[in-house]
């Protein structure tokens, strides 16, 4: 479908990312969320049917309900309102796409961590720090930080993102925009964390992307999806252990268990891992759509 859409006269250019296909329509962008899956920055040959629609539905909802907190790039996900040239692809685009404003994207992932987990825990065990931020000794896996941390990383189209300090990010771009990106990211995390906790979900960490539109910092890409966030079951949360998750940690855990070296080609995911992942994605989608308003 990517090849067919990119050949349309209205498409000026296109880009196929790890999960999202982006089509430049001149005044706007069409973002299509595929069913592709990636882990440890490697894209799998397998797909997870229905995954793209779930991610897009969550992102659209978050953009709509958080628009009073900060500006974002969302225009519409109503396929009937898309340009006429896209109407033959209506069934494919429904639920998995959105039209958005074109931004000058900032080349950093804006990561907010509320808990010590994942790659941050691995880094902490070596250095007692995360992204250049010194932390107290003796912290346990899954322990909550006294306050959420902003730990940016570079964005890699291929290979692995690189964790950097906030000062490195600030030195590499307009400092005022970097400061505002950190402010927005921390505020959006706090807003979502409080609301989701009331629904029995812990938002352990998440990442946001920002761009500039006429000099105004604007939320972009996706927000608070299972691909960009770590969601835990509050009822099963225990410090010192990895809690039950509602994100692709299920896939990461399986890949670690089988000893994959995190290099292409990716191994084949067994049916039970795919089924379990999709079940969790559906459940957290329903919670987010009902809990964030």
C-alpha angles and dihedrals in degrees: 000000000000091000093049095050095045090057092062116113092235092060110093095180139338142207131201112209131183092283108351131069113209124198122191108220095179104252095030142019128240111215116196118189110213130203090248117127129210132186129181086005093298120120115223125224087226124080132210104227111229095013094112093055092050093051092046094048091053094047093048092050093048092049090051099047097040097048090103090058099051139345119270137185099245119126107162145324093199102120091199088065093054120105115285092248090065096052094091086063094048098119092049094046096045112111094355102069144056139186113235141177118266113252138182096245119222107231096231136089108231102215124187119193124193096170138036105253146120118008090352090061090048090051092045093054089058103039109010085236140092121209091343093311112126114225133191118272119250100041115151131221112279092014115148118244117235085245133003117274128224108218113169128197137193119259116243121193087197129020125007131336114239122231113230137175122261088244090058089051091048092050091052099054144018103314094216091054090047091052091049092047089055092046093049093045094051093045093048091048092050092048093051094040094056095046096045093046088060086059094050098262127118116210097211097177141337142179131227134191126213138192139180124254113184088337093308117123108237135186112245146176108019136335135207096351126145088252093056101032143052111230122187134192105250091207092060098039116128128164111243096032138075106255124222107277139212097206141064091293083101088067094042091052091051092050092050090047093056092046099242112179092224092242128117134302097058118218122249114268113228119239094251092057091049092047093048092048094050092047090055092045091053093048096050090045090057091047094049094046089050099036106043113069 
